[in-house]
């Protein structure tokens, strides 16, 4: 069944949909068949698959159209022009009809039965959202990535998933596909993505959820197989789109500063930002020389605008190499 970007359908499925799986795709012809095959192993009468072709220029659209016709509960949205991952996910959200929603990138796969188990879990726990572990795939290597949070399978206040500075927490694993989100969060606009962010869109998104939702839980499910170092992936870009981590974290800092718990949350937000700046500065060789200078300049200018006390505390908690990186960056200003 085909639908447009406005989410209009020519017919309705005759069952109650517990979960909508939104799958944004752009030029993933090498991986799309594997992805859709894994979806077929998750098909159930109460699960729908919303496949979004973000104006692919390769055979992705043809693969989606052909395979969707054979996949129960599947529909395809075709965007008229390439709008990016955030816009593709948002288009899927507008069309989704499930009691809960989740995501899967078009170059990843999922284990058999993962989505029915995920739907069972969020129904049983009756919470706003759940987070899950996943398996990172690099060639033949497999590595389990766990959400840093305890206890598991227990409903908790989402702010407990932010945690303290110096400790990893749920907000440090900003993977939209590592979890499921109740319809009430979708209707409140908390699951939508900032479409002007070409990369790092998950960062303010996950902070917003933890700041404004009322309940969440972390599960031991590990069904998503996330491919690392896919050449078409946004993480492999070598241009200014990678610099969107700066406005992304500036939005996080602004959200936290305006929050009732700002004093307790700012150290974590500022330290996370400093760590991400250091990460990008270690990869300067991937950029042309003018972009290296621009990245340093933009990073320094942004860090100067942060609360001085929190920056000093973050530097004190970072390891010597990263602390030196931030210190030199600030001194250069």
C-alpha positions in Angstrom: 0.0 0.0 0.0 1.4 3.4 -1.0 0.9 6.6 1.0 2.1 10.1 0.6 4.1 12.4 2.9 0.9 13.7 4.5 0.2 10.2 5.7 -3.0 9.6 3.7 -3.8 6.0 3.1 -6.3 4.4 0.7 -7.3 1.7 3.2 -7.0 0.8 6.8 -5.5 -2.3 8.3 -8.2 -4.4 10.1 -6.3 -4.8 13.4 -5.1 -2.7 16.3 -1.5 -1.7 15.8 0.6 -2.0 18.9 3.8 -0.8 17.3 4.9 1.1 14.3 8.5 0.5 13.0 9.8 3.6 11.1 12.6 2.8 8.7 14.2 5.8 7.0 16.3 4.9 3.9 18.6 6.9 1.6 20.8 5.2 -1.0 21.1 2.0 1.0 20.7 -0.4 -2.0 23.6 -2.6 -0.6 21.7 -3.2 2.7 18.0 -2.7 2.1 17.2 -6.3 1.1 18.9 -7.6 4.3 17.0 -5.0 6.4 13.7 -5.9 4.9 14.3 -9.6 5.3 14.9 -9.1 9.0 11.7 -7.1 9.2 9.8 -10.0 7.6 11.1 -12.2 10.5 9.3 -9.7 12.9 6.0 -9.5 11.0 2.9 -9.8 13.2 -0.7 -8.7 12.8 -0.3 -5.9 15.3 3.0 -4.4 13.9 3.3 -2.0 11.0 6.4 -1.1 9.1 6.6 2.5 7.7 9.4 2.6 5.1 10.5 6.1 4.1 12.5 6.5 0.9 14.3 9.9 1.4 14.6 10.5 -2.4 17.2 7.9 -3.0 19.2 8.1 -6.3 20.1 4.4 -6.4 17.9 1.3 -6.5 16.7 1.7 -2.9 13.2 2.9 -3.9 12.7 -0.1 -6.2 13.8 -2.5 -3.5 11.4 -0.9 -1.0 8.5 -1.0 -3.4 9.1 -4.7 -4.4 9.8 -6.0 -0.9 7.0 -4.0 0.8 4.4 -5.7 -1.3 5.4 -9.0 0.2 5.9 -7.7 3.8 2.7 -7.8 6.0 1.8 -4.4 7.5 4.3 -2.5 5.3 3.8 0.8 3.6 6.1 3.1 1.7 6.5 6.9 1.9 8.5 8.5 -0.9 9.8 12.0 -0.2 10.0 14.2 -3.4 13.5 15.5 -2.5 16.3 14.5 -0.1 15.5 16.1 3.3 17.8 14.2 5.7 17.4 11.6 8.4 15.4 13.9 10.8 12.8 14.8 8.2 12.5 11.2 7.0 11.9 10.0 10.6 9.4 12.8 11.1 7.5 11.8 7.9 7.3 8.3 9.3 6.0 9.6 12.6 3.2 11.5 10.9 2.1 8.3 9.1 2.6 5.9 12.1 -0.6 4.6 13.8 0.9 2.3 16.4 0.3 2.6 20.2 4.1 2.8 20.3 6.8 3.6 17.8 10.3 2.6 17.2 12.9 3.1 14.5 15.4 1.1 12.4 17.9 2.5 10.0 17.8 1.2 6.5 21.3 -0.2 6.6 20.8 -2.2 9.8 19.1 -5.4 10.7 17.1 -6.8 13.6 16.9 -10.2 15.2 13.8 -12.4 14.7 11.1 -11.5 17.1 12.7 -8.4 18.4 9.8 -6.0 17.7 7.1 -8.2 19.1 9.2 -8.6 22.3 9.7 -4.8 22.4 5.9 -4.2 22.0 5.2 -6.8 24.8 7.7 -5.0 27.1 6.4 -1.5 26.8 2.9 -2.7 27.1 3.7 -4.7 30.3 5.7 -1.9 31.9 3.1 0.8 31.0 5.8 3.5 30.8 6.4 6.4 28.4 9.5 4.9 26.8 12.0 2.1 27.0 15.7 1.9 26.0 17.4 -1.3 24.8 20.9 -2.6 24.3 22.2 -3.4 20.8 24.9 -5.2 19.0 27.5 -3.2 17.0 28.6 -4.9 13.8 32.0 -4.2 12.2 32.8 -6.7 9.5 32.8 -10.1 11.3 33.2 -8.5 14.7 30.2 -8.3 17.1 30.2 -6.2 20.2 27.4 -5.8 22.7 26.6 -2.1 23.6 24.7 -1.8 26.9 22.7 1.2 28.1 24.4 2.4 31.3 21.5 2.3 33.8 20.3 0.1 36.6 18.0 -1.5 37.6 16.8 -3.1 34.5 13.2 -3.9 33.6 12.0 -1.4 36.3 10.1 1.8 35.6 12.1 4.8 36.8 12.0 8.6 36.6 13.6 9.6 33.2 15.8 12.1 34.9 17.6 9.2 36.7 18.7 8.3 33.1 20.7 11.5 32.8 22.9 10.8 35.8 25.8 12.7 37.1 28.9 14.1 35.5 31.7 11.6 35.2 29.4 8.6 34.7 27.9 7.2 31.6 24.1 7.1 31.4 21.2 6.6 29.0 21.6 10.1 27.4 25.1 9.1 26.4 23.6 6.4 24.1 21.4 8.6 21.9 20.3 5.9 19.5 16.6 6.4 18.4 16.4 2.8 17.3 17.5 1.5 20.7 14.1 1.7 22.3 10.3 2.3 21.9 8.2 5.4 22.6 4.5 5.6 23.6 2.0 7.3 21.4 1.4 10.0 24.0 5.0 11.2 23.6 4.5 11.2 19.8 1.3 13.3 20.1 3.1 15.7 22.5 5.9 16.3 19.9 8.6 14.8 22.1 9.6 12.1 19.6 10.1 14.5 16.6 13.5 15.4 15.4 15.0 18.9 14.7 15.1 18.9 10.9 17.8 21.6 10.6 20.3 19.3 12.2 22.0 17.2 9.5 24.0 15.2 12.1 23.8 14.7 15.9 20.0 15.0 15.7 19.7 12.3 18.4 21.5 14.2 21.1 19.0 17.0 21.9 16.3 14.4 21.1 17.3 12.0 23.9 17.9 14.8 26.4 14.4 16.2 25.6 12.9 12.8 26.3 14.7 12.4 29.6 13.8 15.9 30.7 10.1 15.9 29.8 8.7 12.3 29.8 7.3 10.9 33.1 8.6 7.3 33.1 11.0 5.0 31.4 12.8 1.7 31.8 15.9 0.0 30.4 15.6 -3.5 29.0 18.0 -6.3 28.3 16.8 -6.8 24.7 19.6 -6.7 22.2 17.9 -7.4 18.9 19.2 -4.5 16.8 22.4 -5.1 14.8 23.9 -1.7 14.1 26.4 -1.6 11.3 29.5 0.5 12.0 31.6 2.3 9.3 29.0 2.1 6.5 30.5 4.4 3.9 27.1 5.9 3.2 26.4 6.6 6.8 26.2 10.2 8.1 28.9 9.4 10.6 31.3 9.0 7.7 30.8 12.5 6.3 33.9 14.7 5.9 32.2 18.0 5.5 30.6 20.7 7.5 27.5 18.6 8.2 29.5 17.0 11.0 29.8 20.3 12.7 26.1 20.2 13.6 27.1 18.7 17.0 27.8 22.3 18.0 24.2 23.7 17.6 22.9 20.3 18.8 24.7 20.7 22.2 24.0 24.4 22.4 20.3 23.4 22.4 21.0 20.9 25.1 22.7 23.5 27.2 19.8 25.9 26.7 17.3 23.3 27.7 19.2 22.4 30.8 19.8 26.0 31.8 16.0 26.7 31.6 15.2 23.5 33.6 14.1 23.5 37.3 17.1 21.2 38.1 19.6 23.2 36.1 22.2 23.3 38.9 22.3 19.5 39.1 22.1 18.8 35.4 24.5 21.4 33.9 27.7 19.7 35.0 26.7 16.5 33.1 25.6 18.5 30.0 28.8 20.6 29.9 31.1 17.7 30.4 29.3 15.7 27.6 29.8 18.7 25.3 33.5 19.0 26.1 34.0 15.3 25.5 32.3 15.5 22.1 34.4 18.5 21.1 37.5 16.5 22.0 36.2 13.6 19.9 35.8 15.8 16.8 39.1 17.5 17.3 40.9 14.1 17.3 39.5 13.6 13.7 40.8 16.8 12.2 42.8 14.9 9.6 39.6 13.9 7.8 38.8 17.5 6.9 40.5 20.0 4.4 42.7 22.6 6.1 40.1 25.4 6.0 37.5 23.2 7.6 40.0 22.3 10.4 40.4 25.9 11.2 36.7 26.5 11.1 35.9 23.6 13.4 38.5 24.9 16.0 37.0 28.4 15.8 33.4 27.3 16.1 34.1 25.0 19.0 36.1 27.6 20.9 33.5 30.3 20.3 30.8 27.9 21.6 32.7 26.8 24.6 33.4 30.3 25.7 29.7 30.9 26.0 29.3 28.0 28.6 29.1 28.6 32.3 32.7 29.1 33.5 32.4 27.1 36.7 31.0 24.1 34.9 33.7 24.2 32.2 36.4 24.3 34.8 34.8 21.4 36.7 34.5 19.4 33.4 38.2 20.0 32.6 39.1 18.7 36.1 37.2 15.5 35.5 38.4 14.8 32.0 41.6 12.7 31.4 44.8 14.8 30.9 44.8 14.6 27.1 41.2 15.8 26.7 41.6 18.3 29.5 44.6 19.8 27.7 42.7 19.9 24.4 39.9 22.0 25.9 42.3 24.2 27.8 44.3 25.0 24.7 41.2 25.7 22.7 39.9 28.2 25.3 43.3 29.8 25.7 43.5 30.3 21.9 40.5 32.5 22.1 
